[in-house]
Amino acid sequence: MLADLAVNCAGGATTTIYPSTTAEDCAYILRDSATRIVFAEDAAQGA
């Protein structure tokens, strides 16, 4: 919730990826949404 609030206050928009989303779909979502910041559980998930 705090991450969503921070993104909103910075003028951004939240894009979510679920645990069931495939790696290919994750890559597409991140590219298509022009993602600039990622909140991830750990470095492996961020990669």
C-alpha positions as CSV (number, residue, x, y, z in Angstrom):
1,M,0.0,0.0,0.0
2,L,2.8,2.4,0.8
3,A,4.5,1.7,-2.5
4,D,1.2,2.5,-4.4
5,L,0.8,5.7,-2.4
6,A,4.4,6.7,-3.2
7,V,3.9,6.0,-6.9
8,N,0.7,8.0,-6.9
9,C,2.3,11.0,-5.1
10,A,5.1,11.0,-7.6
11,G,2.6,11.2,-10.5
12,G,3.1,7.6,-11.6
13,A,0.7,4.7,-12.2
14,T,0.9,1.3,-10.7
15,T,1.2,-1.8,-12.9
16,T,0.9,-5.1,-11.2
17,I,2.4,-8.5,-12.0
18,Y,1.0,-11.6,-10.3
19,P,3.0,-14.6,-9.1
20,S,1.2,-16.7,-11.8
21,T,2.3,-14.3,-14.6
22,T,4.8,-16.0,-16.9
23,A,8.3,-14.6,-17.4
24,E,7.5,-13.7,-21.0
25,D,4.3,-11.8,-20.0
26,C,6.3,-10.0,-17.2
27,A,8.8,-8.8,-19.8
28,Y,6.0,-7.6,-22.1
29,I,4.2,-5.8,-19.3
30,L,7.3,-4.0,-18.2
31,R,8.3,-3.0,-21.7
32,D,4.8,-2.0,-22.8
33,S,4.2,0.1,-19.6
34,A,7.6,1.9,-19.9
35,T,8.3,0.9,-16.3
36,R,11.0,3.0,-14.6
37,I,10.8,1.7,-11.0
38,V,10.3,-1.8,-9.8
39,F,9.4,-2.9,-6.3
40,A,10.4,-6.6,-6.0
41,E,10.7,-9.1,-3.2
42,D,14.4,-9.7,-3.8
43,A,17.1,-9.3,-6.3
44,A,16.3,-12.5,-8.1
45,Q,12.7,-11.5,-8.6
46,G,13.8,-8.1,-9.9
47,A,16.1,-9.7,-12.4
